[in-house]
Amino acid sequence: MEDMKELLAKSKSLKLLYVEDNEIVRKSNLELLNNFFDNIDTAQDGLDGLEKFKQNSYDIIITDINMPIMNGIEMITHIRDVDNDVIILVISAHNNTSYFTDTIKLDIQGYILKPTSIKQLIDALKQGIKKISLKENENRYKNRLKESVKIEIKKREETEALLLQQSKMASMGEMIGNIAHQWRQPLAELTLIIQSFKTAQKRGILDEKFIENRVNKSMGLIDNMSQTIEDFRNFYSPKKNKTQFSIIKSIKKSLDIFEGAFANNSIEVRLKYDDSSNFNLYGYAYEVEQVFMNLLSNAKDSIVEASLDRRVLFIEIVPMESNITIFIRDNGLGLDDKIKDKIFEPYFTTKDDDKGTGIGLYMSKKIVNQHLKGSLTASNVDFMLDNELFSGAEFILKLPRIKEIN
């Protein structure tokens, strides 16, 4: 503290517990302490002081050492068991080295020899109040830091929510495009069927058998188109509860959605797995399907951009002891060494603005790591298919084989 005025201004706001067994000394020192403190409680021995400490909150404790029932060292020991921050000053006629050693061990902030002088008291109070000020500054810093962390966490959560929504919207756009691909052929066939009625009427063959045949064909096409819409609806209205699901079914469901896009771009899709193995996982199936959708979309774009004569997407599912590993390989452009470490960063994309947002792979990795407790990695690889060597990108998705994902 810089001067007496500042010391008094600080001490007047603090609550003091003064412990002294000698009534004459207690009254004498209280007259001195009243100059510095407006709020003082007194105790006549260590046990009395300990009980008052348990019932109240104090900023400073000033205590004698040699007292009946419970001495000052014992009282301080009990206090330090529950509170390491309260400032404790000792007033005693003892100058024995063992007392000093005991008080140092108990983190005493000041030692005042009797008879108490104003100078000793002021020096001890300066040290004690200095520590209080440092502790208050530390607490203020911690509180500001906590608030800053809360604000940053909230900002991050809001950003993550926005990214997730953007990822879903991007996937929705992709899926709508795939539905268009899948509907194009059946719509063309339905057009021909409708036109065939007029042709059959002109040729005189529009009988019950002809009508039944065309109706059956039309209903088959409409059922397939309806299933496409159902897949779309299920994907964007996922079940909220964790369930056991087949990773094979999830992959096939995602592949079905991309069937039109793959066919339209002449992409061969190979799915390899052992029918006799167990491919069940526990969690949210739609999250896994979201990841597959993003990976399949990236593979398709890379393959198309490479413009090769033979275009292949090879998916291999291997059951391990502790996880199920999915290898997704394509013979597209592969991963540029300069940017492959950045592909999982948010908003990073090598596509044109109208073709990519740069959030699909970021959200996929986030879902896999945080929600599914798995891993997602990417690298360039050479792979064999039909005795032919291909080169391209490989994404490895590892999902834990456990009963429940917390």
C-alpha positions in Angstrom: 0.0 0.0 0.0 1.4 3.5 -0.8 0.3 5.4 2.3 -1.7 5.2 5.5 -4.8 6.6 3.8 -4.9 3.8 1.3 -4.3 1.2 4.0 -7.2 2.5 6.1 -9.5 2.7 3.0 -8.8 -1.0 2.4 -8.8 -2.3 5.9 -12.1 -0.6 6.8 -13.9 -2.8 4.2 -12.5 -6.0 5.6 -13.9 -8.3 8.3 -11.5 -9.3 11.1 -11.4 -12.2 13.7 -9.2 -11.4 16.6 -8.3 -14.4 18.9 -6.7 -13.6 22.3 -7.2 -15.4 25.7 -5.9 -12.5 27.9 -8.8 -10.1 28.4 -6.6 -7.1 29.3 -4.4 -7.7 26.2 -7.5 -8.3 24.1 -9.1 -5.0 25.1 -5.8 -3.1 24.6 -5.2 -4.4 21.1 -8.9 -3.9 20.2 -8.5 -0.2 20.8 -5.6 -0.3 18.3 -7.4 -2.5 15.8 -10.5 -0.4 15.8 -8.5 2.3 14.1 -8.2 0.0 11.1 -11.3 -2.2 11.1 -15.0 -1.4 11.4 -16.1 -5.0 11.5 -14.3 -7.1 14.2 -15.3 -10.4 16.0 -13.3 -11.6 19.0 -12.7 -15.0 20.4 -11.1 -16.0 23.8 -9.3 -19.1 22.8 -8.5 -21.3 19.7 -11.6 -23.4 20.0 -13.8 -20.4 20.3 -12.0 -18.8 17.3 -12.4 -22.0 15.2 -16.2 -22.1 15.9 -16.6 -18.5 14.9 -14.5 -19.1 11.7 -16.8 -22.0 10.8 -19.9 -19.8 11.3 -18.6 -16.7 9.5 -16.5 -15.5 6.7 -13.4 -13.5 7.5 -10.8 -11.6 5.4 -8.1 -11.5 8.1 -7.5 -13.5 11.3 -5.2 -12.2 14.0 -4.4 -14.7 16.8 -2.3 -15.4 19.8 -0.4 -18.7 20.0 -0.3 -19.8 23.6 -3.9 -20.2 24.7 -5.9 -22.7 26.8 -8.2 -25.4 25.4 -6.8 -25.0 21.9 -3.7 -23.1 21.1 -3.2 -20.8 18.0 -1.2 -23.3 16.0 -3.9 -26.0 16.4 -6.6 -23.5 15.4 -4.7 -22.4 12.4 -4.0 -26.0 11.3 -7.8 -26.7 11.4 -8.5 -23.5 9.4 -5.9 -24.3 6.8 -7.5 -27.7 6.3 -10.5 -25.9 4.7 -9.2 -22.4 3.7 -5.8 -21.6 2.3 -6.7 -18.1 1.3 -7.7 -16.3 4.5 -4.9 -14.0 5.7 -3.6 -15.0 9.2 -1.4 -12.8 11.4 0.1 -14.0 14.7 0.6 -11.9 17.8 2.7 -13.6 20.5 5.3 -13.0 23.2 7.1 -16.1 22.0 10.1 -15.8 19.8 11.1 -19.4 19.9 12.4 -20.8 16.6 10.0 -23.7 16.6 7.0 -21.4 16.7 8.3 -19.5 13.7 8.8 -22.8 11.8 5.3 -23.9 12.6 3.8 -20.7 11.4 5.8 -20.7 8.2 4.5 -24.2 7.4 1.0 -22.9 7.9 1.4 -20.0 5.5 1.2 -17.2 8.1 1.4 -13.8 6.5 2.8 -11.9 9.5 4.3 -12.4 13.0 4.0 -9.6 15.6 5.8 -9.8 18.9 4.1 -8.6 22.1 3.8 -5.9 23.3 2.1 -4.9 20.1 3.4 -1.6 18.6 1.6 0.4 16.0 4.5 0.1 13.6 4.6 -3.7 13.8 0.8 -3.9 13.2 0.9 -1.5 10.3 3.8 -3.5 8.6 1.9 -6.8 9.2 -1.4 -5.4 7.9 0.4 -4.0 4.8 1.7 -7.5 4.0 -1.7 -9.2 4.6 -3.7 -6.6 2.7 -1.2 -6.7 -0.2 -1.9 -10.4 -0.5 -5.6 -9.8 -0.4 -5.3 -7.2 -3.2 -3.2 -9.6 -5.2 -5.8 -12.4 -4.7 -8.6 -10.0 -5.7 -6.8 -9.0 -8.8 -6.2 -12.7 -9.6 -9.9 -13.5 -9.1 -10.9 -10.6 -11.3 -8.5 -11.8 -14.0 -9.8 -15.4 -13.7 -13.4 -14.1 -13.9 -12.6 -12.0 -17.0 -10.9 -15.0 -18.5 -13.9 -17.2 -17.7 -16.2 -14.7 -19.3 -13.9 -14.5 -22.4 -13.9 -18.3 -22.6 -17.7 -18.4 -22.3 -18.0 -15.8 -25.1 -15.6 -17.7 -27.3 -17.3 -21.0 -26.7 -20.7 -19.5 -27.5 -19.2 -18.0 -30.7 -17.7 -21.3 -31.6 -21.0 -23.1 -30.9 -22.9 -20.6 -33.1 -20.3 -21.0 -35.9 -20.5 -24.8 -35.6 -24.3 -24.7 -35.8 -24.1 -22.4 -38.9 -21.5 -24.8 -40.5 -23.7 -27.8 -39.8 -26.7 -26.0 -41.3 -24.7 -25.0 -44.3 -23.5 -28.6 -44.7 -27.0 -29.9 -44.5 -28.2 -27.4 -47.1 -25.3 -28.3 -49.4 -26.2 -32.0 -49.0 -29.8 -31.2 -49.7 -28.8 -29.5 -52.9 -26.7 -32.5 -53.9 -29.5 -34.9 -53.1 -32.1 -32.9 -55.1 -29.7 -33.1 -58.0 -29.4 -36.8 -57.5 -33.2 -37.2 -57.4 -33.4 -35.3 -60.7 -30.9 -37.8 -62.2 -32.8 -40.8 -60.8 -36.2 -39.4 -62.0 -35.0 -38.5 -65.5 -35.1 -42.1 -66.9 -38.5 -43.2 -65.3 -40.1 -39.9 -66.4 -39.0 -40.6 -70.0 -40.4 -44.1 -69.7 -43.7 -42.8 -68.3 -43.9 -40.4 -71.2 -43.5 -43.3 -73.7 -46.1 -45.3 -71.9 -48.6 -42.4 -72.0 -47.9 -42.0 -75.7 -48.3 -45.7 -76.3 -52.0 -45.5 -75.4 -52.7 -43.2 -78.4 -50.6 -45.4 -80.7 -52.4 -48.5 -79.5 -55.8 -46.9 -80.0 -54.9 -46.1 -83.6 -53.7 -49.6 -84.2 -56.8 -51.1 -82.5 -54.9 -53.0 -79.8 -56.0 -50.9 -76.8 -57.5 -53.8 -74.9 -57.7 -54.7 -71.3 -54.5 -56.7 -71.4 -52.6 -53.8 -73.0 -53.9 -51.4 -70.4 -53.1 -53.7 -67.5 -49.6 -54.2 -68.8 -49.0 -50.4 -69.1 -50.5 -49.6 -65.8 -48.3 -52.2 -64.0 -45.2 -50.8 -65.6 -46.3 -47.2 -64.7 -46.9 -48.2 -61.1 -43.5 -49.9 -60.9 -41.8 -46.7 -62.1 -43.9 -44.5 -59.8 -43.1 -46.8 -56.8 -39.4 -46.4 -57.5 -39.7 -42.6 -57.8 -41.7 -42.6 -54.5 -39.0 -44.5 -52.8 -36.5 -41.9 -53.8 -38.6 -39.2 -52.1 -38.9 -41.5 -49.0 -35.1 -41.8 -48.9 -34.9 -38.0 -49.1 -37.5 -37.5 -46.3 -35.8 -40.1 -44.0 -32.4 -38.5 -44.5 -33.7 -35.0 -43.5 -36.1 -36.2 -40.8 -33.7 -38.5 -38.9 -34.6 -40.5 -35.8 -33.5 -38.7 -32.6 -32.7 -41.8 -30.6 -29.5 -43.9 -30.9 -30.1 -47.3 -32.3 -28.2 -50.3 -33.5 -27.9 -50.1 -37.3 -26.1 -51.9 -40.2 -23.2 -49.9 -41.7 -23.8 -51.9 -44.9 -27.4 -50.6 -45.1 -26.3 -47.1 -44.5 -23.7 -47.2 -47.3 -26.1 -48.8 -49.7 -28.7 -46.2 -48.8 -26.2 -43.4 -49.6 -25.2 -45.2 -52.8 -28.8 -45.5 -53.9 -29.2 -41.7 -53.6 -26.2 -41.2 -55.8 -27.1 -43.9 -58.3 -28.4 -41.5 -61.0 -25.4 -39.2 -60.7 -22.9 -42.1 -60.9 -24.7 -43.6 -63.9 -25.0 -40.3 -65.6 -21.2 -39.8 -65.3 -20.3 -43.4 -66.2 -18.8 -44.1 -62.8 -18.4 -47.8 -61.9 -19.2 -48.4 -58.2 -17.8 -51.5 -56.5 -18.8 -52.4 -52.9 -16.8 -55.2 -51.2 -17.5 -56.8 -47.9 -17.8 -60.2 -46.3 -21.5 -61.2 -46.0 -20.8 -63.4 -43.0 -19.3 -60.6 -40.8 -21.1 -58.4 -38.3 -21.3 -54.8 -39.5 -23.6 -53.4 -36.8 -22.9 -50.2 -34.9 -24.7 -48.2 -32.2 -25.5 -44.5 -32.7 -27.3 -42.2 -35.1 -27.4 -43.8 -38.5 -28.2 -40.5 -40.2 -24.9 -39.0 -39.0 -23.0 -41.9 -40.7 -25.1 -41.4 -43.8 -24.3 -37.7 -43.7 -20.6 -38.5 -43.7 -21.0 -41.0 -46.6 -22.9 -38.4 -48.6 -20.1 -35.9 -48.3 -17.4 -38.5 -49.1 -19.3 -39.8 -52.1 -20.0 -36.3 -53.4 -16.3 -35.4 -53.2 -15.3 -38.7 -54.9 -17.8 -38.1 -57.7 -16.6 -34.6 -58.4 -12.9 -35.7 -58.4 -13.6 -38.6 -60.8 -15.6 -36.4 -63.2 -12.9 -33.7 -63.2 -10.2 -36.2 -64.0 -12.0 -37.1 -67.2 -10.6 -40.6 -67.5 -11.9 -43.4 -69.8 -12.6 -45.7 -67.0 -14.0 -44.1 -63.9 -14.1 -46.2 -60.7 -15.2 -45.8 -57.1 -14.1 -48.7 -54.9 -15.6 -49.1 -51.4 -14.2 -51.8 -49.1 -15.6 -52.5 -45.7 -13.4 -54.5 -43.3 -14.5 -55.6 -39.8 -11.8 -55.2 -37.3 -11.7 -56.4 -33.6 -12.3 -52.9 -32.2 -13.8 -51.1 -35.2 -15.3 -51.2 -38.6 -13.0 -49.7 -41.2 -14.3 -48.3 -44.5 -11.9 -47.6 -47.4 -13.3 -45.3 -50.0 -11.0 -45.1 -53.1 -11.5 -43.4 -56.4 -9.3 -42.9 -59.5 -10.0 -39.1 -59.6 -7.5 -36.3 -59.4 -6.2 -37.4 -56.0 -5.0 -35.0 -53.3 -2.5 -32.3 -54.1 0.4 -32.6 -51.6 0.4 -28.8 -51.1 -3.2 -28.7 -49.8 -4.0 -32.2 -48.5 -3.3 -31.2 -44.9 -6.0 -28.5 -45.2 -8.9 -30.4 -46.7 -10.6 -30.9 -43.3 -10.5 -27.2 -42.5 -13.8 -25.2 -42.7 -14.5 -23.4 -45.9 -11.4 -24.8 -47.6 -12.3 -26.0 -51.1 -10.6 -26.4 -54.5 -14.0 -26.3 -56.3 -15.6 -23.3 -58.0 -17.9 -21.2 -55.8 -21.0 -22.7 -57.4 -19.8 -26.3 -56.8 -18.5 -26.4 -53.3 -18.7 -24.6 -49.9 -15.7 -26.2 -48.3 -17.6 -27.5 -45.2 -18.5 -31.0 -46.2 -15.3 -32.7 -45.2 -14.9 -30.4 -42.2 -18.3 -31.4 -40.8 -17.6 -35.1 -41.7 -14.5 -35.2 -39.7 -16.2 -33.3 -36.8 -19.1 -35.8 -36.8 -16.7 -38.8 -36.9 -14.4 -37.5 -34.2 -16.8 -36.0 -31.8 -20.1 -37.8 -32.3 -19.0 -41.2 -33.5 -15.7 -41.3 -31.5 -14.0 -42.6 -34.7 -11.4 -41.2 -37.1 -11.3 -40.0 -40.7 -8.1 -39.7 -42.7 -7.2 -39.1 -46.3 -4.2 -39.8 -48.5 -3.2 -40.7 -52.1 -3.0 -44.4 -52.9 -2.6 -47.0 -55.7 -5.1 -49.8 -55.7 -6.0 -52.9 -57.8 -9.4 -53.6 -59.2 -10.1 -56.3 -61.9 -6.3 -56.8 -62.2 -5.9 -53.2 -63.2 -3.9 -50.6 -61.3 -5.6 -47.3 -60.4 -4.3 -44.2 -58.6 -6.3 -41.6 -56.7 -7.5 -40.6 -53.3 -8.3 -42.9 -50.4 -10.5 -41.9 -47.4 -10.3 -44.2 -44.4 -13.2 -44.1 -42.0 -12.8 -46.0 -38.7 -15.9 -46.4 -36.5 -15.6 -48.0 -33.1 -17.3 -51.4 -32.6 -18.9 -50.7 -29.3 -22.4 -51.2 -27.9 -23.0 -47.6 -27.1 -21.4 -44.3 -28.2 -21.6 -41.7 -25.4 
